[in-house]
Amino acid sequence: MIDYQEKQYVCLLDLGFEIIKGKWKAVILCHLGDGPKRFLELQRIICGVSQKVLNEQLRELEEEGIIHKEIYPEVPPRVEYYLTEKGKELYPALKMIEDWSIKYYREYEKE
């Protein structure tokens, strides 16, 4: 068993999936893999995510050190989200899952 943040996990794979669990986290990471994005840009790209949920998911990913939130000292403040090195290492695995899904389930995609 693995103890992490007062929870127990069967193995490191279980822990890894817990960290990226959620309807939007993997989608957020895939979009950030294309480069830094601002909050509203992410919200527009990810159709259907509420501001509250997007905020929560971004905060959780930031707490895990997978993304970085950069606040620029401008008026109004400009905020951008980036993948950290940890996030950049995770990105290829998510991309492989996306490619696998495209290969086997593309016919279910709505145009």
N, CA, C and O atoms as CSV, one atom per row, in Angstrom:
chain,resi,resn,atom,element,x,y,z
A,1,MET,N,N,0.836,-1.186,0.000
A,1,MET,CA,C,0.000,0.000,0.000
A,1,MET,C,C,0.883,1.253,0.000
A,1,MET,O,O,2.001,1.259,0.515
A,2,ILE,N,N,0.339,2.291,-0.589
A,2,ILE,CA,C,1.041,3.568,-0.672
A,2,ILE,C,C,0.199,4.623,0.031
A,2,ILE,O,O,-0.982,4.788,-0.275
A,3,ASP,N,N,0.802,5.330,0.965
A,3,ASP,CA,C,0.116,6.422,1.658
A,3,ASP,C,C,0.544,7.731,1.024
A,3,ASP,O,O,1.735,8.030,0.936
A,4,TYR,N,N,-0.437,8.513,0.581
A,4,TYR,CA,C,-0.150,9.813,-0.028
A,4,TYR,C,C,-1.288,10.756,0.328
A,4,TYR,O,O,-2.449,10.473,0.030
A,5,GLN,N,N,-0.968,11.853,0.950
A,5,GLN,CA,C,-1.932,12.876,1.351
A,5,GLN,C,C,-3.132,12.277,2.091
A,5,GLN,O,O,-4.289,12.534,1.760
A,6,GLU,N,N,-2.814,11.478,3.093
A,6,GLU,CA,C,-3.803,10.872,3.984
A,6,GLU,C,C,-4.760,9.910,3.286
A,6,GLU,O,O,-5.851,9.651,3.791
A,7,LYS,N,N,-4.364,9.380,2.133
A,7,LYS,CA,C,-5.145,8.357,1.433
A,7,LYS,C,C,-4.227,7.186,1.131
A,7,LYS,O,O,-3.006,7.334,1.077
A,8,GLN,N,N,-4.830,6.022,0.936
A,8,GLN,CA,C,-4.046,4.834,0.607
A,8,GLN,C,C,-4.349,4.388,-0.822
A,8,GLN,O,O,-5.487,4.449,-1.288
A,9,TYR,N,N,-3.297,3.941,-1.495
A,9,TYR,CA,C,-3.408,3.484,-2.874
A,9,TYR,C,C,-2.800,2.099,-2.982
A,9,TYR,O,O,-1.835,1.778,-2.289
A,10,VAL,N,N,-3.366,1.285,-3.850
A,10,VAL,CA,C,-2.923,-0.088,-4.038
A,10,VAL,C,C,-1.510,-0.137,-4.598
A,10,VAL,O,O,-0.696,-0.962,-4.184
A,11,CYS,N,N,-1.220,0.767,-5.559
A,11,CYS,CA,C,0.092,0.804,-6.207
A,11,CYS,C,C,0.313,2.207,-6.777
A,11,CYS,O,O,-0.566,3.064,-6.702
A,12,LEU,N,N,1.482,2.424,-7.341
A,12,LEU,CA,C,1.788,3.739,-7.904
A,12,LEU,C,C,0.920,4.066,-9.119
A,12,LEU,O,O,0.632,5.235,-9.375
A,13,LEU,N,N,0.504,3.049,-9.864
A,13,LEU,CA,C,-0.407,3.288,-10.993
A,13,LEU,C,C,-1.736,3.839,-10.475
A,13,LEU,O,O,-2.293,4.773,-11.051
A,14,ASP,N,N,-2.232,3.263,-9.400
A,14,ASP,CA,C,-3.457,3.733,-8.766
A,14,ASP,C,C,-3.308,5.199,-8.346
A,14,ASP,O,O,-4.209,6.007,-8.571
A,15,LEU,N,N,-2.183,5.531,-7.743
A,15,LEU,CA,C,-1.917,6.909,-7.337
A,15,LEU,C,C,-1.844,7.825,-8.552
A,15,LEU,O,O,-2.422,8.912,-8.539
A,16,GLY,N,N,-1.146,7.404,-9.596
A,16,GLY,CA,C,-1.028,8.212,-10.812
A,16,GLY,C,C,-2.379,8.530,-11.420
A,16,GLY,O,O,-2.637,9.667,-11.814
A,17,PHE,N,N,-3.246,7.521,-11.498
A,17,PHE,CA,C,-4.578,7.764,-12.049
A,17,PHE,C,C,-5.418,8.656,-11.138
A,17,PHE,O,O,-6.243,9.430,-11.623
A,18,GLU,N,N,-5.222,8.558,-9.851
A,18,GLU,CA,C,-5.943,9.426,-8.921
A,18,GLU,C,C,-5.583,10.892,-9.164
A,18,GLU,O,O,-6.445,11.769,-9.092
A,19,ILE,N,N,-4.316,11.150,-9.450
A,19,ILE,CA,C,-3.845,12.521,-9.653
A,19,ILE,C,C,-4.451,13.143,-10.903
A,19,ILE,O,O,-4.737,14.340,-10.915
A,20,ILE,N,N,-4.652,12.355,-11.953
A,20,ILE,CA,C,-5.215,12.911,-13.193
A,20,ILE,C,C,-6.693,12.567,-13.362
A,20,ILE,O,O,-7.276,12.799,-14.421
A,21,LYS,N,N,-7.297,12.007,-12.297
A,21,LYS,CA,C,-8.710,11.632,-12.343
A,21,LYS,C,C,-9.582,12.877,-12.414
A,21,LYS,O,O,-9.247,13.919,-11.851
A,22,GLY,N,N,-10.661,12.758,-13.089
A,22,GLY,CA,C,-11.598,13.857,-13.242
A,22,GLY,C,C,-11.904,14.015,-14.711
A,22,GLY,O,O,-11.082,13.691,-15.568
A,23,LYS,N,N,-13.059,14.502,-14.990
A,23,LYS,CA,C,-13.496,14.604,-16.383
A,23,LYS,C,C,-12.617,15.530,-17.205
A,23,LYS,O,O,-12.470,15.325,-18.410
A,24,TRP,N,N,-12.030,16.542,-16.583
A,24,TRP,CA,C,-11.361,17.584,-17.360
A,24,TRP,C,C,-9.845,17.626,-17.248
A,24,TRP,O,O,-9.202,18.256,-18.087
A,25,LYS,N,N,-9.249,16.990,-16.257
A,25,LYS,CA,C,-7.808,17.141,-16.036
A,25,LYS,C,C,-6.976,16.700,-17.237
A,25,LYS,O,O,-6.090,17.434,-17.673
A,26,ALA,N,N,-7.248,15.518,-17.774
A,26,ALA,CA,C,-6.470,15.034,-18.924
A,26,ALA,C,C,-6.676,15.943,-20.130
A,26,ALA,O,O,-5.742,16.187,-20.894
A,27,VAL,N,N,-7.892,16.441,-20.300
A,27,VAL,CA,C,-8.189,17.354,-21.414
A,27,VAL,C,C,-7.412,18.657,-21.240
A,27,VAL,O,O,-6.838,19.171,-22.201
A,28,ILE,N,N,-7.391,19.181,-20.045
A,28,ILE,CA,C,-6.627,20.398,-19.745
A,28,ILE,C,C,-5.160,20.176,-20.082
A,28,ILE,O,O,-4.540,21.000,-20.754
A,29,LEU,N,N,-4.609,19.070,-19.617
A,29,LEU,CA,C,-3.189,18.783,-19.846
A,29,LEU,C,C,-2.871,18.642,-21.323
A,29,LEU,O,O,-1.827,19.108,-21.780
A,30,CYS,N,N,-3.757,18.006,-22.073
A,30,CYS,CA,C,-3.524,17.867,-23.521
A,30,CYS,C,C,-3.512,19.232,-24.205
A,30,CYS,O,O,-2.693,19.468,-25.093
A,31,HIS,N,N,-4.398,20.121,-23.807
A,31,HIS,CA,C,-4.420,21.459,-24.408
A,31,HIS,C,C,-3.199,22.277,-23.990
A,31,HIS,O,O,-2.674,23.051,-24.790
A,32,LEU,N,N,-2.747,22.115,-22.763
A,32,LEU,CA,C,-1.547,22.827,-22.326
A,32,LEU,C,C,-0.295,22.248,-22.979
A,32,LEU,O,O,0.740,22.912,-23.046
A,33,GLY,N,N,-0.391,21.012,-23.460
A,33,GLY,CA,C,0.723,20.420,-24.193
A,33,GLY,C,C,1.009,21.158,-25.487
A,33,GLY,O,O,2.120,21.087,-26.013
A,34,ASP,N,N,0.016,21.866,-26.003
A,34,ASP,CA,C,0.179,22.670,-27.221
A,34,ASP,C,C,0.811,24.020,-26.927
A,34,ASP,O,O,1.172,24.749,-27.851
A,35,GLY,N,N,0.950,24.362,-25.648
A,35,GLY,CA,C,1.535,25.640,-25.254
A,35,GLY,C,C,0.720,26.285,-24.163
A,35,GLY,O,O,-0.369,25.811,-23.838
A,36,PRO,N,N,1.232,27.372,-23.586
A,36,PRO,CA,C,0.537,28.041,-22.485
A,36,PRO,C,C,-0.818,28.579,-22.919
A,36,PRO,O,O,-1.015,28.973,-24.068
A,37,LYS,N,N,-1.740,28.584,-21.974
A,37,LYS,CA,C,-3.094,29.072,-22.237
A,37,LYS,C,C,-3.560,29.933,-21.071
A,37,LYS,O,O,-3.164,29.732,-19.924
A,38,ARG,N,N,-4.410,30.895,-21.399
A,38,ARG,CA,C,-5.069,31.709,-20.380
A,38,ARG,C,C,-6.351,31.004,-19.961
A,38,ARG,O,O,-6.839,30.114,-20.657
A,39,PHE,N,N,-6.890,31.411,-18.817
A,39,PHE,CA,C,-8.072,30.749,-18.256
A,39,PHE,C,C,-9.236,30.742,-19.241
A,39,PHE,O,O,-9.802,29.687,-19.524
A,40,LEU,N,N,-9.600,31.921,-19.766
A,40,LEU,CA,C,-10.760,31.993,-20.666
A,40,LEU,C,C,-10.517,31.239,-21.965
A,40,LEU,O,O,-11.451,30.702,-22.560
A,41,GLU,N,N,-9.274,31.200,-22.402
A,41,GLU,CA,C,-8.932,30.426,-23.597
A,41,GLU,C,C,-9.175,28.938,-23.341
A,41,GLU,O,O,-9.739,28.247,-24.190
A,42,LEU,N,N,-8.758,28.449,-22.192
A,42,LEU,CA,C,-9.025,27.051,-21.836
A,42,LEU,C,C,-10.521,26.781,-21.741
A,42,LEU,O,O,-11.007,25.755,-22.216
A,43,GLN,N,N,-11.244,27.710,-21.127
A,43,GLN,CA,C,-12.679,27.523,-20.968
A,43,GLN,C,C,-13.381,27.466,-22.334
A,43,GLN,O,O,-14.322,26.693,-22.519
A,44,ARG,N,N,-12.925,28.279,-23.279
A,44,ARG,CA,C,-13.513,28.252,-24.630
A,44,ARG,C,C,-13.190,26.960,-25.358
A,44,ARG,O,O,-14.055,26.381,-26.016
A,45,ILE,N,N,-11.952,26.507,-25.246
A,45,ILE,CA,C,-11.516,25.289,-25.941
A,45,ILE,C,C,-12.228,24.067,-25.381
A,45,ILE,O,O,-12.632,23.176,-26.128
A,46,ILE,N,N,-12.379,24.030,-24.061
A,46,ILE,CA,C,-12.973,22.866,-23.392
A,46,ILE,C,C,-14.465,23.134,-23.227
A,46,ILE,O,O,-14.900,23.622,-22.183
A,47,CYS,N,N,-15.218,22.829,-24.216
A,47,CYS,CA,C,-16.668,23.082,-24.205
A,47,CYS,C,C,-17.334,22.303,-23.077
A,47,CYS,O,O,-17.107,21.102,-22.924
A,48,GLY,N,N,-18.145,22.980,-22.301
A,48,GLY,CA,C,-18.942,22.304,-21.286
A,48,GLY,C,C,-18.399,22.374,-19.876
A,48,GLY,O,O,-19.093,21.971,-18.942
A,49,VAL,N,N,-17.190,22.867,-19.681
A,49,VAL,CA,C,-16.646,22.958,-18.326
A,49,VAL,C,C,-17.056,24.297,-17.720
A,49,VAL,O,O,-16.946,25.342,-18.361
A,50,SER,N,N,-17.526,24.249,-16.482
A,50,SER,CA,C,-17.911,25.491,-15.803
A,50,SER,C,C,-16.665,26.193,-15.272
A,50,SER,O,O,-15.611,25.577,-15.115
A,51,GLN,N,N,-16.798,27.466,-15.004
A,51,GLN,CA,C,-15.691,28.254,-14.467
A,51,GLN,C,C,-15.230,27.680,-13.130
A,51,GLN,O,O,-14.031,27.580,-12.873
A,52,LYS,N,N,-16.178,27.306,-12.287
A,52,LYS,CA,C,-15.870,26.758,-10.966
A,52,LYS,C,C,-15.068,25.464,-11.072
A,52,LYS,O,O,-14.049,25.298,-10.402
A,53,VAL,N,N,-15.531,24.560,-11.911
A,53,VAL,CA,C,-14.862,23.258,-12.056
A,53,VAL,C,C,-13.483,23.436,-12.694
A,53,VAL,O,O,-12.516,22.810,-12.259
A,54,LEU,N,N,-13.387,24.279,-13.715
A,54,LEU,CA,C,-12.093,24.518,-14.353
A,54,LEU,C,C,-11.108,25.080,-13.335
A,54,LEU,O,O,-9.951,24.662,-13.288
A,55,ASN,N,N,-11.564,26.021,-12.527
A,55,ASN,CA,C,-10.722,26.589,-11.476
A,55,ASN,C,C,-10.223,25.517,-10.508
A,55,ASN,O,O,-9.043,25.486,-10.159
A,56,GLU,N,N,-11.137,24.635,-10.075
A,56,GLU,CA,C,-10.782,23.558,-9.141
A,56,GLU,C,C,-9.764,22.612,-9.757
A,56,GLU,O,O,-8.776,22.250,-9.118
A,57,GLN,N,N,-10.008,22.212,-10.999
A,57,GLN,CA,C,-9.113,21.266,-11.670
A,57,GLN,C,C,-7.724,21.875,-11.877
A,57,GLN,O,O,-6.714,21.202,-11.675
A,58,LEU,N,N,-7.674,23.142,-12.278
A,58,LEU,CA,C,-6.393,23.823,-12.454
A,58,LEU,C,C,-5.652,23.928,-11.124
A,58,LEU,O,O,-4.441,23.713,-11.069
A,59,ARG,N,N,-6.371,24.257,-10.058
A,59,ARG,CA,C,-5.755,24.383,-8.736
A,59,ARG,C,C,-5.176,23.034,-8.282
A,59,ARG,O,O,-4.067,22.986,-7.749
A,60,GLU,N,N,-5.917,21.945,-8.489
A,60,GLU,CA,C,-5.444,20.619,-8.096
A,60,GLU,C,C,-4.204,20.219,-8.896
A,60,GLU,O,O,-3.256,19.664,-8.340
A,61,LEU,N,N,-4.214,20.500,-10.197
A,61,LEU,CA,C,-3.044,20.185,-11.025
A,61,LEU,C,C,-1.841,21.024,-10.607
A,61,LEU,O,O,-0.706,20.547,-10.633
A,62,GLU,N,N,-2.088,22.263,-10.224
A,62,GLU,CA,C,-1.010,23.140,-9.759
A,62,GLU,C,C,-0.453,22.633,-8.417
A,62,GLU,O,O,0.761,22.631,-8.211
A,63,GLU,N,N,-1.329,22.210,-7.520
A,63,GLU,CA,C,-0.892,21.685,-6.221
A,63,GLU,C,C,-0.021,20.441,-6.388
A,63,GLU,O,O,0.888,20.208,-5.592
A,64,GLU,N,N,-0.293,19.648,-7.413
A,64,GLU,CA,C,0.500,18.441,-7.679
A,64,GLU,C,C,1.794,18.758,-8.417
A,64,GLU,O,O,2.628,17.874,-8.614
A,65,GLY,N,N,1.968,20.011,-8.827
A,65,GLY,CA,C,3.185,20.393,-9.534
A,65,GLY,C,C,3.202,19.985,-10.992
A,65,GLY,O,O,4.268,19.894,-11.601
A,66,ILE,N,N,2.025,19.736,-11.559
A,66,ILE,CA,C,1.925,19.311,-12.957
A,66,ILE,C,C,1.791,20.508,-13.882
A,66,ILE,O,O,2.250,20.477,-15.023
A,67,ILE,N,N,1.158,21.563,-13.382
A,67,ILE,CA,C,1.083,22.812,-14.151
A,67,ILE,C,C,1.587,23.956,-13.280
A,67,ILE,O,O,1.695,23.836,-12.060
A,68,HIS,N,N,1.890,25.059,-13.940
A,68,HIS,CA,C,2.326,26.269,-13.245
A,68,HIS,C,C,1.420,27.415,-13.676
A,68,HIS,O,O,1.106,27.571,-14.856
A,69,LYS,N,N,1.013,28.200,-12.707
A,69,LYS,CA,C,0.184,29.379,-12.961
A,69,LYS,C,C,1.097,30.598,-12.888
A,69,LYS,O,O,1.677,30.888,-11.842
A,70,GLU,N,N,1.218,31.299,-13.996
A,70,GLU,CA,C,2.069,32.490,-14.055
A,70,GLU,C,C,1.178,33.724,-14.052
A,70,GLU,O,O,0.337,33.890,-14.935
A,71,ILE,N,N,1.361,34.583,-13.065
A,71,ILE,CA,C,0.597,35.831,-12.967
A,71,ILE,C,C,1.540,36.966,-13.335
A,71,ILE,O,O,2.547,37.192,-12.664
A,72,TYR,N,N,1.206,37.674,-14.403
A,72,TYR,CA,C,2.042,38.778,-14.875
A,72,TYR,C,C,1.595,40.081,-14.219
A,72,TYR,O,O,0.397,40.348,-14.117
A,73,PRO,N,N,2.557,40.894,-13.775
A,73,PRO,CA,C,2.218,42.146,-13.082
A,73,PRO,C,C,1.765,43.226,-14.065
A,73,PRO,O,O,2.491,44.181,-14.344
A,74,GLU,N,N,0.562,43.052,-14.576
A,74,GLU,CA,C,-0.019,44.002,-15.524
A,74,GLU,C,C,-1.380,44.413,-15.000
A,74,GLU,O,O,-1.912,43.798,-14.075
A,75,VAL,N,N,-1.936,45.444,-15.587
A,75,VAL,CA,C,-3.298,45.860,-15.244
A,75,VAL,C,C,-4.125,45.820,-16.522
A,75,VAL,O,O,-3.827,46.559,-17.460
A,76,PRO,N,N,-5.150,44.985,-16.587
A,76,PRO,CA,C,-5.515,43.957,-15.608
A,76,PRO,C,C,-4.490,42.813,-15.620
A,76,PRO,O,O,-3.784,42.625,-16.611
A,77,PRO,N,N,-4.407,42.052,-14.526
A,77,PRO,CA,C,-3.421,40.975,-14.454
A,77,PRO,C,C,-3.663,39.923,-15.543
A,77,PRO,O,O,-4.798,39.534,-15.817
A,78,ARG,N,N,-2.581,39.484,-16.142
A,78,ARG,CA,C,-2.658,38.413,-17.144
A,78,ARG,C,C,-2.163,37.144,-16.465
A,78,ARG,O,O,-1.102,37.133,-15.841
A,79,VAL,N,N,-2.947,36.072,-16.594
A,79,VAL,CA,C,-2.613,34.795,-15.969
A,79,VAL,C,C,-2.526,33.741,-17.066
A,79,VAL,O,O,-3.432,33.613,-17.889
A,80,GLU,N,N,-1.432,32.990,-17.070
A,80,GLU,CA,C,-1.263,31.898,-18.031
A,80,GLU,C,C,-0.896,30.625,-17.286
A,80,GLU,O,O,-0.254,30.655,-16.236
A,81,TYR,N,N,-1.320,29.513,-17.858
A,81,TYR,CA,C,-1.022,28.201,-17.291
A,81,TYR,C,C,-0.085,27.467,-18.233
A,81,TYR,O,O,-0.269,27.487,-19.450
A,82,TYR,N,N,0.930,26.815,-17.655
A,82,TYR,CA,C,1.945,26.082,-18.400
A,82,TYR,C,C,2.083,24.681,-17.818
A,82,TYR,O,O,1.763,24.457,-16.651
A,83,LEU,N,N,2.554,23.751,-18.619
A,83,LEU,CA,C,2.973,22.461,-18.083
A,83,LEU,C,C,4.334,22.640,-17.416
A,83,LEU,O,O,5.205,23.322,-17.957
A,84,THR,N,N,4.516,22.041,-16.264
A,84,THR,CA,C,5.832,22.011,-15.622
A,84,THR,C,C,6.613,20.852,-16.252
A,84,THR,O,O,6.092,20.155,-17.123
A,85,GLU,N,N,7.839,20.648,-15.820
A,85,GLU,CA,C,8.613,19.494,-16.310
A,85,GLU,C,C,7.875,18.197,-15.996
A,85,GLU,O,O,7.826,17.286,-16.822
A,86,LYS,N,N,7.312,18.123,-14.821
A,86,LYS,CA,C,6.523,16.950,-14.415
A,86,LYS,C,C,5.344,16.750,-15.375
A,86,LYS,O,O,5.056,15.626,-15.785
A,87,GLY,N,N,4.672,17.835,-15.727
A,87,GLY,CA,C,3.553,17.779,-16.657
A,87,GLY,C,C,3.994,17.411,-18.065
A,87,GLY,O,O,3.300,16.673,-18.765
A,88,LYS,N,N,5.150,17.925,-18.482
A,88,LYS,CA,C,5.678,17.604,-19.811
A,88,LYS,C,C,6.030,16.128,-19.927
A,88,LYS,O,O,5.916,15.546,-21.006
A,89,GLU,N,N,6.457,15.517,-18.825
A,89,GLU,CA,C,6.751,14.082,-18.831
A,89,GLU,C,C,5.474,13.249,-18.891
A,89,GLU,O,O,5.484,12.147,-19.441
A,90,LEU,N,N,4.388,13.754,-18.338
A,90,LEU,CA,C,3.097,13.061,-18.350
A,90,LEU,C,C,2.407,13.185,-19.711
A,90,LEU,O,O,1.694,12.275,-20.133
A,91,TYR,N,N,2.616,14.287,-20.379
A,91,TYR,CA,C,1.923,14.602,-21.632
A,91,TYR,C,C,2.006,13.487,-22.688
A,91,TYR,O,O,0.972,13.149,-23.266
A,92,PRO,N,N,3.185,12.894,-22.971
A,92,PRO,CA,C,3.239,11.831,-23.997
A,92,PRO,C,C,2.346,10.630,-23.668
A,92,PRO,O,O,1.785,10.014,-24.574
A,93,ALA,N,N,2.211,10.295,-22.383
A,93,ALA,CA,C,1.343,9.177,-22.005
A,93,ALA,C,C,-0.113,9.500,-22.320
A,93,ALA,O,O,-0.849,8.646,-22.814
A,94,LEU,N,N,-0.524,10.726,-22.038
A,94,LEU,CA,C,-1.898,11.142,-22.346
A,94,LEU,C,C,-2.117,11.185,-23.850
A,94,LEU,O,O,-3.181,10.810,-24.343
A,95,LYS,N,N,-1.111,11.642,-24.569
A,95,LYS,CA,C,-1.198,11.705,-26.036
A,95,LYS,C,C,-1.349,10.298,-26.617
A,95,LYS,O,O,-2.092,10.098,-27.577
A,96,MET,N,N,-0.644,9.324,-26.034
A,96,MET,CA,C,-0.767,7.934,-26.496
A,96,MET,C,C,-2.184,7.416,-26.282
A,96,MET,O,O,-2.726,6.729,-27.148
A,97,ILE,N,N,-2.782,7.732,-25.153
A,97,ILE,CA,C,-4.164,7.315,-24.885
A,97,ILE,C,C,-5.104,7.991,-25.880
A,97,ILE,O,O,-6.035,7.360,-26.380
A,98,GLU,N,N,-4.867,9.270,-26.169
A,98,GLU,CA,C,-5.694,9.974,-27.155
A,98,GLU,C,C,-5.558,9.327,-28.533
A,98,GLU,O,O,-6.560,9.108,-29.215
A,99,ASP,N,N,-4.337,9.024,-28.943
A,99,ASP,CA,C,-4.108,8.377,-30.246
A,99,ASP,C,C,-4.779,7.013,-30.318
A,99,ASP,O,O,-5.351,6.652,-31.347
A,100,TRP,N,N,-4.708,6.257,-29.229
A,100,TRP,CA,C,-5.360,4.953,-29.164
A,100,TRP,C,C,-6.876,5.109,-29.320
A,100,TRP,O,O,-7.519,4.343,-30.037
A,101,SER,N,N,-7.428,6.100,-28.645
A,101,SER,CA,C,-8.858,6.364,-28.718
A,101,SER,C,C,-9.272,6.778,-30.132
A,101,SER,O,O,-10.314,6.350,-30.631
A,102,ILE,N,N,-8.453,7.608,-30.771
A,102,ILE,CA,C,-8.728,8.019,-32.160
A,102,ILE,C,C,-8.740,6.799,-33.064
A,102,ILE,O,O,-9.608,6.668,-33.927
A,103,LYS,N,N,-7.784,5.911,-32.869
A,103,LYS,CA,C,-7.666,4.716,-33.717
A,103,LYS,C,C,-8.884,3.803,-33.590
A,103,LYS,O,O,-9.381,3.288,-34.592
A,104,TYR,N,N,-9.358,3.605,-32.384
A,104,TYR,CA,C,-10.406,2.614,-32.160
A,104,TYR,C,C,-11.816,3.169,-31.981
A,104,TYR,O,O,-12.784,2.415,-32.082
A,105,TYR,N,N,-11.956,4.454,-31.721
A,105,TYR,CA,C,-13.280,4.986,-31.412
A,105,TYR,C,C,-13.644,6.230,-32.194
A,105,TYR,O,O,-14.606,6.914,-31.846
A,106,ARG,N,N,-12.907,6.537,-33.230
A,106,ARG,CA,C,-13.156,7.752,-34.009
A,106,ARG,C,C,-14.594,7.819,-34.549
A,106,ARG,O,O,-15.166,8.904,-34.651
A,107,GLU,N,N,-15.168,6.677,-34.888
A,107,GLU,CA,C,-16.509,6.686,-35.498
A,107,GLU,C,C,-17.586,7.233,-34.551
A,107,GLU,O,O,-18.682,7.572,-34.996
A,108,TYR,N,N,-17.286,7.319,-33.267
A,108,TYR,CA,C,-18.258,7.839,-32.311
A,108,TYR,C,C,-18.146,9.354,-32.128
A,108,TYR,O,O,-18.958,9.969,-31.437
A,109,GLU,N,N,-17.133,9.939,-32.753
A,109,GLU,CA,C,-16.910,11.386,-32.627
A,109,GLU,C,C,-17.990,12.148,-33.379
A,109,GLU,O,O,-18.306,11.827,-34.525
A,110,LYS,N,N,-18.553,13.158,-32.726
A,110,LYS,CA,C,-19.548,14.012,-33.382
A,110,LYS,C,C,-18.812,15.121,-34.107
A,110,LYS,O,O,-17.859,15.694,-33.578
A,111,GLU,N,N,-19.238,15.411,-35.272
A,111,GLU,CA,C,-18.608,16.487,-36.082
A,111,GLU,C,C,-19.109,17.831,-35.675
A,111,GLU,O,O,-18.695,18.842,-36.242
